Amino acid sequence: MCKTLLIAFLLLMNVVRSQDSYENQACVTNEEFRLYRLVNQYRMEKGLPAIHLSASLCYVAGAHVWDLQTNQADQGKCNMHSWSEYGPWSECCYSEDHEKAQCVWLKPEELTIYNDYGYEVAYFSPWPVGEHKGMAEAALEGWKGSPGHDQMIINKYAWKRMKWNAMGVGIYGNYAVVWFGEMHDPAGKTERCP
């Protein structure tokens, strides 16, 4: 069943890679690319450098938004950083106590050749799928209005010591996520889908 779900995910996300290798690059949709540009623009307004679009972190982001939309891992005490049991990843319920934080931070290493922690901001739109225009803008505005998310994006307070060298974006259905990492991605950058 997991293999069937993974194949469906790859088709839905227009991923251009073999099933056995995470080294090939994935492409991002126009809306995902807009989110990537908006995050970098916001960072540059704060005097921070732009971050490279990472093939590995885009893969993780795409897998996560697909899982959230399809399997609704963010139910009950589990928030949007949670992962379901229905994929080629370890399940984890991320709750307010942050007890399972490492399960989330290790997702890039678990799913790709990115051998370092990844950190995520996640957004949910209540609009019906297909009716929400400007998901990239809505997500960034939501994160800017949330001190914890905003601080991660612009490296303030607890995130000040971190230097983001890789970023992954994913938008699917009602969800948008951005992943940040300190390590340069050995899989390289990714591009927009044709």
CYANA upper distance limits for C-alpha pairs under 8 A (distance plus 0.5 A):
  1 MET  CA      5 LEU  CA      6.80
  1 MET  CA     86 TYR  CA      8.43
  2 CYS  CA      6 LEU  CA      6.62
  2 CYS  CA     86 TYR  CA      6.50
  2 CYS  CA     87 GLY  CA      5.56
  2 CYS  CA     88 PRO  CA      6.73
  3 LYS  CA      7 ILE  CA      6.71
  3 LYS  CA     87 GLY  CA      8.15
  3 LYS  CA     88 PRO  CA      8.07
  4 THR  CA      8 ALA  CA      6.71
  5 LEU  CA      9 PHE  CA      6.57
  5 LEU  CA     86 TYR  CA      7.83
  5 LEU  CA     87 GLY  CA      6.98
  6 LEU  CA     10 LEU  CA      6.68
  6 LEU  CA     87 GLY  CA      6.93
  6 LEU  CA     88 PRO  CA      7.58
  7 ILE  CA     11 LEU  CA      6.82
  7 ILE  CA     19 GLN  CA      8.37
  8 ALA  CA     12 LEU  CA      6.62
  9 PHE  CA     13 MET  CA      6.54
  9 PHE  CA     63 ALA  CA      7.65
  9 PHE  CA     66 TRP  CA      7.36
 10 LEU  CA     14 ASN  CA      6.65
 10 LEU  CA     15 VAL  CA      5.76
 11 LEU  CA     15 VAL  CA      7.12
 13 MET  CA     62 GLY  CA      7.32
 14 ASN  CA     26 ALA  CA      8.10
 14 ASN  CA     27 CYS  CA      7.55
 14 ASN  CA    193 CYS  CA      8.19
 15 VAL  CA     25 GLN  CA      8.36
 15 VAL  CA     26 ALA  CA      5.39
 15 VAL  CA     27 CYS  CA      6.77
 16 VAL  CA     24 ASN  CA      7.70
 16 VAL  CA     25 GLN  CA      7.05
 16 VAL  CA     26 ALA  CA      5.74
 16 VAL  CA     27 CYS  CA      7.40
 17 ARG  CA     21 SER  CA      7.42
 17 ARG  CA     22 TYR  CA      7.57
 17 ARG  CA     23 GLU  CA      8.31
 17 ARG  CA     24 ASN  CA      5.58
 17 ARG  CA     25 GLN  CA      6.88
 17 ARG  CA     26 ALA  CA      7.05
 18 SER  CA     22 TYR  CA      8.08
 18 SER  CA     24 ASN  CA      7.79
 22 TYR  CA     56 SER  CA      7.57
 22 TYR  CA    111 LEU  CA      8.30
 22 TYR  CA    112 THR  CA      5.86
 22 TYR  CA    113 ILE  CA      7.01
 22 TYR  CA    187 ALA  CA      8.09
 23 GLU  CA     56 SER  CA      8.33
 23 GLU  CA    112 THR  CA      8.25
 23 GLU  CA    113 ILE  CA      7.58
 23 GLU  CA    187 ALA  CA      5.59
 24 ASN  CA     55 ALA  CA      8.34
 24 ASN  CA    187 ALA  CA      7.51
 25 GLN  CA     55 ALA  CA      5.75
 25 GLN  CA     56 SER  CA      8.24
 25 GLN  CA    187 ALA  CA      7.63
 25 GLN  CA    188 GLY  CA      8.03
 25 GLN  CA    189 LYS  CA      7.74
 25 GLN  CA    190 THR  CA      6.06
 25 GLN  CA    191 GLU  CA      8.46
 26 ALA  CA     55 ALA  CA      6.39
 26 ALA  CA     58 CYS  CA      7.74
 26 ALA  CA     59 TYR  CA      7.22
 26 ALA  CA    190 THR  CA      6.46
 26 ALA  CA    191 GLU  CA      7.84
 27 CYS  CA     55 ALA  CA      8.42
 27 CYS  CA    190 THR  CA      6.29
 27 CYS  CA    191 GLU  CA      5.58
 27 CYS  CA    192 ARG  CA      5.55
 27 CYS  CA    193 CYS  CA      5.22
 28 VAL  CA     32 GLU  CA      6.30
 28 VAL  CA     33 PHE  CA      6.65
 28 VAL  CA     58 CYS  CA      8.12
 28 VAL  CA    169 VAL  CA      8.35
 28 VAL  CA    170 GLY  CA      8.25
 28 VAL  CA    190 THR  CA      7.93
 28 VAL  CA    191 GLU  CA      6.79
 28 VAL  CA    192 ARG  CA      5.22
 28 VAL  CA    193 CYS  CA      5.86
 29 THR  CA     33 PHE  CA      6.61
 29 THR  CA    192 ARG  CA      6.37
 29 THR  CA    193 CYS  CA      6.03
 30 ASN  CA     34 ARG  CA      6.60
 30 ASN  CA    192 ARG  CA      7.12
 30 ASN  CA    193 CYS  CA      7.91
 31 GLU  CA     35 LEU  CA      6.80
 31 GLU  CA    134 GLY  CA      8.29
 31 GLU  CA    135 MET  CA      7.83
 31 GLU  CA    136 ALA  CA      6.75
 31 GLU  CA    171 ILE  CA      7.95
 32 GLU  CA     36 TYR  CA      6.78
 32 GLU  CA    136 ALA  CA      7.42
 32 GLU  CA    169 VAL  CA      6.48
 32 GLU  CA    170 GLY  CA      6.43
 32 GLU  CA    171 ILE  CA      6.49
 33 PHE  CA     37 ARG  CA      6.70
 33 PHE  CA    169 VAL  CA      8.22
 33 PHE  CA    192 ARG  CA      7.13
 34 ARG  CA     38 LEU  CA      6.56
 34 ARG  CA    136 ALA  CA      6.78
 35 LEU  CA     39 VAL  CA      6.65
 35 LEU  CA    136 ALA  CA      5.05
 35 LEU  CA    137 GLU  CA      7.47
 35 LEU  CA    140 LEU  CA      7.98
 35 LEU  CA    169 VAL  CA      7.72
 36 TYR  CA     40 ASN  CA      6.88
 36 TYR  CA     53 LEU  CA      7.95
 36 TYR  CA    167 MET  CA      8.43
 36 TYR  CA    168 GLY  CA      8.37
 36 TYR  CA    169 VAL  CA      6.95
 37 ARG  CA     41 GLN  CA      6.49
 38 LEU  CA     42 TYR  CA      6.58
 38 LEU  CA    136 ALA  CA      8.13
 38 LEU  CA    137 GLU  CA      7.97
 38 LEU  CA    140 LEU  CA      7.95
 39 VAL  CA     43 ARG  CA      6.71
 39 VAL  CA    140 LEU  CA      7.52
 39 VAL  CA    153 ILE  CA      8.07
 40 ASN  CA     44 MET  CA      6.59
 40 ASN  CA     49 PRO  CA      8.13
 40 ASN  CA     50 ALA  CA      5.54
 40 ASN  CA     51 ILE  CA      7.12
 41 GLN  CA     45 GLU  CA      6.75
 41 GLN  CA     50 ALA  CA      8.10
 42 TYR  CA     46 LYS  CA      7.12
 43 ARG  CA     47 GLY  CA      7.03
 43 ARG  CA     48 LEU  CA      5.61
 43 ARG  CA     49 PRO  CA      7.22
 43 ARG  CA     50 ALA  CA      7.31
 43 ARG  CA    153 ILE  CA      7.81
 43 ARG  CA    154 ILE  CA      6.29
 44 MET  CA     48 LEU  CA      5.37
 44 MET  CA     49 PRO  CA      6.39
 44 MET  CA     50 ALA  CA      7.07
 46 LYS  CA    154 ILE  CA      7.74
 48 LEU  CA    154 ILE  CA      7.83
 51 ILE  CA    164 TRP  CA      6.98
 51 ILE  CA    165 ASN  CA      6.05
 51 ILE  CA    166 ALA  CA      6.24
 51 ILE  CA    167 MET  CA      6.67
 52 HIS  CA    165 ASN  CA      6.84
 52 HIS  CA    166 ALA  CA      5.68
 52 HIS  CA    167 MET  CA      6.54
 52 HIS  CA    189 LYS  CA      7.20
 53 LEU  CA     58 CYS  CA      8.01
 53 LEU  CA    166 ALA  CA      6.55
 53 LEU  CA    167 MET  CA      5.55
 53 LEU  CA    168 GLY  CA      6.42
 53 LEU  CA    189 LYS  CA      5.85
 53 LEU  CA    190 THR  CA      6.51
 53 LEU  CA    191 GLU  CA      8.43
 54 SER  CA     58 CYS  CA      6.44
 54 SER  CA    166 ALA  CA      5.82
 54 SER  CA    167 MET  CA      5.86
 54 SER  CA    168 GLY  CA      5.99
 54 SER  CA    185 ASP  CA      6.50
 54 SER  CA    187 ALA  CA      8.02
 54 SER  CA    188 GLY  CA      6.61
 54 SER  CA    189 LYS  CA      5.18
 54 SER  CA    190 THR  CA      6.43
 55 ALA  CA     59 TYR  CA      6.73
 55 ALA  CA    168 GLY  CA      7.65
 55 ALA  CA    185 ASP  CA      7.86
 55 ALA  CA    187 ALA  CA      6.56
 55 ALA  CA    188 GLY  CA      6.45
 55 ALA  CA    189 LYS  CA      5.66
 55 ALA  CA    190 THR  CA      5.32
 56 SER  CA     60 VAL  CA      6.92
 56 SER  CA    108 PRO  CA      7.44
 56 SER  CA    112 THR  CA      6.32
 56 SER  CA    113 ILE  CA      7.57
 56 SER  CA    114 TYR  CA      6.70
 56 SER  CA    168 GLY  CA      7.82
 56 SER  CA    185 ASP  CA      7.26
 56 SER  CA    187 ALA  CA      6.83
 56 SER  CA    188 GLY  CA      8.36
 57 LEU  CA     61 ALA  CA      6.50
 57 LEU  CA    108 PRO  CA      6.96
 57 LEU  CA    114 TYR  CA      8.28
 57 LEU  CA    118 GLY  CA      8.26
 57 LEU  CA    166 ALA  CA      7.83
 57 LEU  CA    167 MET  CA      6.61
 57 LEU  CA    168 GLY  CA      4.67
 57 LEU  CA    169 VAL  CA      7.78
 57 LEU  CA    179 TRP  CA      6.65
 57 LEU  CA    180 PHE  CA      8.04
 58 CYS  CA     62 GLY  CA      6.44
 58 CYS  CA    167 MET  CA      7.78
 58 CYS  CA    168 GLY  CA      4.38
 58 CYS  CA    169 VAL  CA      5.70
 58 CYS  CA    170 GLY  CA      6.92
 58 CYS  CA    179 TRP  CA      8.19
 58 CYS  CA    190 THR  CA      8.38
 59 TYR  CA     63 ALA  CA      6.59
 59 TYR  CA    112 THR  CA      8.36
 59 TYR  CA    168 GLY  CA      7.86
 60 VAL  CA     64 HIS  CA      6.58
 60 VAL  CA    107 LYS  CA      7.58
 60 VAL  CA    108 PRO  CA      6.59
 60 VAL  CA    111 LEU  CA      7.37
 60 VAL  CA    112 THR  CA      8.24
 60 VAL  CA    168 GLY  CA      7.89
 60 VAL  CA    179 TRP  CA      8.42
 61 ALA  CA     65 VAL  CA      6.77
 61 ALA  CA    168 GLY  CA      6.44
 61 ALA  CA    169 VAL  CA      5.97
 61 ALA  CA    170 GLY  CA      5.20
 61 ALA  CA    177 VAL  CA      6.62
 61 ALA  CA    178 VAL  CA      7.02
 61 ALA  CA    179 TRP  CA      6.95
 62 GLY  CA     66 TRP  CA      6.64
 62 GLY  CA    169 VAL  CA      7.61
 62 GLY  CA    170 GLY  CA      5.13
 62 GLY  CA    171 ILE  CA      7.46
 62 GLY  CA    172 TYR  CA      8.09
 63 ALA  CA     67 ASP  CA      6.60
 64 HIS  CA     68 LEU  CA      6.57
 64 HIS  CA     83 TRP  CA      7.64
 64 HIS  CA    170 GLY  CA      8.26
 64 HIS  CA    177 VAL  CA      8.38
 65 VAL  CA     69 GLN  CA      6.55
 65 VAL  CA    170 GLY  CA      6.71
 65 VAL  CA    171 ILE  CA      6.71
 65 VAL  CA    172 TYR  CA      6.05
 65 VAL  CA    173 GLY  CA      8.30
 65 VAL  CA    175 TYR  CA      6.23
 65 VAL  CA    176 ALA  CA      6.94
 65 VAL  CA    177 VAL  CA      7.31
 66 TRP  CA     70 THR  CA      6.34
 66 TRP  CA     71 ASN  CA      8.48
 66 TRP  CA    172 TYR  CA      6.59
 66 TRP  CA    173 GLY  CA      8.38
 67 ASP  CA     71 ASN  CA      5.79
 67 ASP  CA     72 GLN  CA      7.30
 67 ASP  CA     73 ALA  CA      7.62
 67 ASP  CA     83 TRP  CA      7.35
 67 ASP  CA     84 SER  CA      7.27
 67 ASP  CA     86 TYR  CA      8.30
 67 ASP  CA     87 GLY  CA      8.30
 68 LEU  CA     72 GLN  CA      5.16
 68 LEU  CA     73 ALA  CA      6.05
 68 LEU  CA     74 ASP  CA      7.24
 68 LEU  CA     80 MET  CA      7.80
 68 LEU  CA     83 TRP  CA      7.78
 68 LEU  CA     84 SER  CA      8.32
 68 LEU  CA    175 TYR  CA      7.76
 69 GLN  CA    172 TYR  CA      7.50
 69 GLN  CA    173 GLY  CA      6.54
 69 GLN  CA    174 ASN  CA      7.20
 69 GLN  CA    175 TYR  CA      7.31
 71 ASN  CA     84 SER  CA      6.92
 71 ASN  CA     86 TYR  CA      7.78
 72 GLN  CA     84 SER  CA      7.89
 73 ALA  CA     78 CYS  CA      7.47
 73 ALA  CA     79 ASN  CA      8.24
 73 ALA  CA     80 MET  CA      7.76
 73 ALA  CA     82 SER  CA      6.16
 73 ALA  CA     83 TRP  CA      5.93
 73 ALA  CA     84 SER  CA      5.36
 73 ALA  CA     93 CYS  CA      8.04
 74 ASP  CA     78 CYS  CA      5.45
 74 ASP  CA     79 ASN  CA      5.14
 74 ASP  CA     80 MET  CA      5.39
 74 ASP  CA     81 HIS  CA      7.88
 74 ASP  CA     82 SER  CA      6.38
 74 ASP  CA     83 TRP  CA      8.27
 74 ASP  CA     93 CYS  CA      8.34
 75 GLN  CA     79 ASN  CA      7.24
 77 LYS  CA     93 CYS  CA      8.23
 77 LYS  CA     94 TYR  CA      8.35
 77 LYS  CA     95 SER  CA      6.19
 77 LYS  CA     96 GLU  CA      8.19
 78 CYS  CA     82 SER  CA      6.49
 78 CYS  CA     93 CYS  CA      5.42
 78 CYS  CA     94 TYR  CA      5.65
 78 CYS  CA     95 SER  CA      5.49
 79 ASN  CA     93 CYS  CA      7.78
 79 ASN  CA     94 TYR  CA      6.22
 79 ASN  CA     95 SER  CA      6.35
 79 ASN  CA     96 GLU  CA      8.22
 80 MET  CA     94 TYR  CA      8.10
 80 MET  CA    122 ALA  CA      6.80
 80 MET  CA    123 TYR  CA      8.25
 81 HIS  CA     93 CYS  CA      8.22
 81 HIS  CA     94 TYR  CA      6.28
 81 HIS  CA    104 VAL  CA      7.32
 81 HIS  CA    120 GLU  CA      7.88
 81 HIS  CA    122 ALA  CA      7.52
 82 SER  CA     91 GLU  CA      8.14
 82 SER  CA     92 CYS  CA      6.00
 82 SER  CA     93 CYS  CA      5.23
 82 SER  CA     94 TYR  CA      5.38
 82 SER  CA    104 VAL  CA      7.91
 83 TRP  CA     89 TRP  CA      8.45
 83 TRP  CA     90 SER  CA      7.95
 83 TRP  CA     91 GLU  CA      5.68
 83 TRP  CA     92 CYS  CA      5.72
 83 TRP  CA     93 CYS  CA      7.05
 84 SER  CA     90 SER  CA      8.37
 84 SER  CA     91 GLU  CA      5.55
 84 SER  CA     92 CYS  CA      7.20
 84 SER  CA     93 CYS  CA      8.38
 85 GLU  CA     89 TRP  CA      7.94
 85 GLU  CA     90 SER  CA      7.17
 85 GLU  CA     91 GLU  CA      5.18
 85 GLU  CA     92 CYS  CA      8.38
 86 TYR  CA     91 GLU  CA      8.43
 88 PRO  CA    111 LEU  CA      8.20
 89 TRP  CA    107 LYS  CA      8.09
 89 TRP  CA    110 GLU  CA      7.37
 89 TRP  CA    111 LEU  CA      7.37
 90 SER  CA    103 CYS  CA      8.33
 92 CYS  CA    100 LYS  CA      7.40
 92 CYS  CA    103 CYS  CA      6.89
 92 CYS  CA    104 VAL  CA      8.08
 93 CYS  CA    100 LYS  CA      7.39
 94 TYR  CA     98 HIS  CA      6.87
 94 TYR  CA     99 GLU  CA      7.74
 94 TYR  CA    100 LYS  CA      5.98
 94 TYR  CA    101 ALA  CA      7.14
 94 TYR  CA    104 VAL  CA      8.32
 95 SER  CA     99 GLU  CA      7.61
 95 SER  CA    100 LYS  CA      7.87
100 LYS  CA    104 VAL  CA      7.62
101 ALA  CA    105 TRP  CA      6.76
102 GLN  CA    106 LEU  CA      6.45
103 CYS  CA    107 LYS  CA      7.22
104 VAL  CA    118 GLY  CA      8.06
104 VAL  CA    119 TYR  CA      8.06
105 TRP  CA    117 TYR  CA      5.32
105 TRP  CA    118 GLY  CA      5.32
105 TRP  CA    119 TYR  CA      6.27
106 LEU  CA    110 GLU  CA      6.61
106 LEU  CA    116 ASP  CA      7.65
106 LEU  CA    117 TYR  CA      5.88
106 LEU  CA    118 GLY  CA      7.10
107 LYS  CA    111 LEU  CA      6.49
107 LYS  CA    117 TYR  CA      8.12
107 LYS  CA    118 GLY  CA      7.53
108 PRO  CA    112 THR  CA      6.04
108 PRO  CA    113 ILE  CA      7.97
108 PRO  CA    114 TYR  CA      6.11
108 PRO  CA    115 ASN  CA      7.53
108 PRO  CA    116 ASP  CA      7.54
108 PRO  CA    117 TYR  CA      7.24
108 PRO  CA    118 GLY  CA      6.56
109 GLU  CA    113 ILE  CA      6.59
109 GLU  CA    114 TYR  CA      5.67
109 GLU  CA    115 ASN  CA      5.27
109 GLU  CA    116 ASP  CA      6.60
109 GLU  CA    117 TYR  CA      7.69
113 ILE  CA    186 PRO  CA      7.68
113 ILE  CA    187 ALA  CA      7.59
114 TYR  CA    183 MET  CA      8.38
114 TYR  CA    185 ASP  CA      6.52
114 TYR  CA    186 PRO  CA      7.22
114 TYR  CA    187 ALA  CA      8.05
116 ASP  CA    181 GLY  CA      7.85
116 ASP  CA    182 GLU  CA      8.20
116 ASP  CA    183 MET  CA      7.04
117 TYR  CA    181 GLY  CA      6.88
117 TYR  CA    182 GLU  CA      8.27
118 GLY  CA    179 TRP  CA      6.64
118 GLY  CA    180 PHE  CA      6.06
118 GLY  CA    181 GLY  CA      5.36
118 GLY  CA    182 GLU  CA      8.39
119 TYR  CA    179 TRP  CA      5.86
119 TYR  CA    180 PHE  CA      5.62
119 TYR  CA    181 GLY  CA      6.95
120 GLU  CA    177 VAL  CA      7.20
120 GLU  CA    178 VAL  CA      6.12
120 GLU  CA    179 TRP  CA      4.91
120 GLU  CA    180 PHE  CA      6.84
121 VAL  CA    143 TRP  CA      8.06
121 VAL  CA    149 HIS  CA      6.55
121 VAL  CA    177 VAL  CA      6.10
121 VAL  CA    178 VAL  CA      5.94
121 VAL  CA    179 TRP  CA      7.14
122 ALA  CA    175 TYR  CA      7.77
122 ALA  CA    176 ALA  CA      6.36
122 ALA  CA    177 VAL  CA      4.85
122 ALA  CA    178 VAL  CA      7.17
123 TYR  CA    139 ALA  CA      6.21
123 TYR  CA    142 GLY  CA      7.74
123 TYR  CA    143 TRP  CA      8.11
123 TYR  CA    175 TYR  CA      6.14
123 TYR  CA    176 ALA  CA      5.62
123 TYR  CA    177 VAL  CA      6.68
124 PHE  CA    139 ALA  CA      8.28
124 PHE  CA    174 ASN  CA      6.05
124 PHE  CA    175 TYR  CA      5.22
124 PHE  CA    176 ALA  CA      7.12
125 SER  CA    132 HIS  CA      8.21
125 SER  CA    135 MET  CA      8.29
125 SER  CA    174 ASN  CA      5.53
125 SER  CA    175 TYR  CA      6.90
126 PRO  CA    174 ASN  CA      7.29
127 TRP  CA    131 GLU  CA      6.91
127 TRP  CA    132 HIS  CA      6.13
127 TRP  CA    174 ASN  CA      7.73
128 PRO  CA    132 HIS  CA      7.23
128 PRO  CA    174 ASN  CA      7.99
129 VAL  CA    173 GLY  CA      5.90
129 VAL  CA    174 ASN  CA      6.53
130 GLY  CA    173 GLY  CA      8.08
134 GLY  CA    138 ALA  CA      6.72
135 MET  CA    139 ALA  CA      6.46
135 MET  CA    171 ILE  CA      8.43
135 MET  CA    176 ALA  CA      8.06
136 ALA  CA    140 LEU  CA      6.82
136 ALA  CA    176 ALA  CA      8.12
137 GLU  CA    141 GLU  CA      6.62
138 ALA  CA    142 GLY  CA      6.58
139 ALA  CA    143 TRP  CA      6.76
139 ALA  CA    176 ALA  CA      7.11
140 LEU  CA    144 LYS  CA      6.57
141 GLU  CA    145 GLY  CA      6.74
142 GLY  CA    146 SER  CA      7.04
143 TRP  CA    147 PRO  CA      8.12
143 TRP  CA    149 HIS  CA      5.73
143 TRP  CA    150 ASP  CA      5.96
144 LYS  CA    149 HIS  CA      7.41
144 LYS  CA    150 ASP  CA      5.30
145 GLY  CA    150 ASP  CA      7.59
146 SER  CA    150 ASP  CA      6.42
147 PRO  CA    151 GLN  CA      6.45
148 GLY  CA    152 MET  CA      7.02
149 HIS  CA    153 ILE  CA      6.91
150 ASP  CA    154 ILE  CA      6.78
151 GLN  CA    155 ASN  CA      6.01
151 GLN  CA    156 LYS  CA      5.20
151 GLN  CA    157 TYR  CA      7.17
151 GLN  CA    158 ALA  CA      8.24
151 GLN  CA    159 TRP  CA      7.14
152 MET  CA    156 LYS  CA      7.08
152 MET  CA    158 ALA  CA      8.47
152 MET  CA    159 TRP  CA      6.11
155 ASN  CA    159 TRP  CA      5.12
155 ASN  CA    160 LYS  CA      5.01
155 ASN  CA    161 ARG  CA      7.96
155 ASN  CA    162 MET  CA      7.18
155 ASN  CA    163 LYS  CA      8.12
156 LYS  CA    160 LYS  CA      5.07
162 MET  CA    182 GLU  CA      7.29
163 LYS  CA    181 GLY  CA      8.48
163 LYS  CA    182 GLU  CA      6.07
164 TRP  CA    180 PHE  CA      6.63
164 TRP  CA    181 GLY  CA      5.89
164 TRP  CA    182 GLU  CA      5.09
164 TRP  CA    183 MET  CA      8.06
165 ASN  CA    180 PHE  CA      8.16
165 ASN  CA    181 GLY  CA      6.56
165 ASN  CA    182 GLU  CA      5.47
165 ASN  CA    183 MET  CA      6.33
165 ASN  CA    184 HIS  CA      5.86
165 ASN  CA    185 ASP  CA      8.48
166 ALA  CA    180 PHE  CA      6.32
166 ALA  CA    181 GLY  CA      5.59
166 ALA  CA    182 GLU  CA      6.91
166 ALA  CA    183 MET  CA      7.16
166 ALA  CA    184 HIS  CA      6.31
166 ALA  CA    185 ASP  CA      6.90
167 MET  CA    178 VAL  CA      7.39
167 MET  CA    179 TRP  CA      5.98
167 MET  CA    180 PHE  CA      5.21
167 MET  CA    181 GLY  CA      6.96
168 GLY  CA    178 VAL  CA      6.06
168 GLY  CA    179 TRP  CA      5.38
168 GLY  CA    180 PHE  CA      7.13
169 VAL  CA    176 ALA  CA      8.05
169 VAL  CA    177 VAL  CA      6.34
169 VAL  CA    178 VAL  CA      5.03
169 VAL  CA    179 TRP  CA      6.90
170 GLY  CA    176 ALA  CA      6.12
170 GLY  CA    177 VAL  CA      5.83
170 GLY  CA    178 VAL  CA      7.02
171 ILE  CA    175 TYR  CA      6.22
171 ILE  CA    176 ALA  CA      4.81
171 ILE  CA    177 VAL  CA      7.07
172 TYR  CA    176 ALA  CA      7.08
184 HIS  CA    188 GLY  CA      8.43
185 ASP  CA    189 LYS  CA      7.98
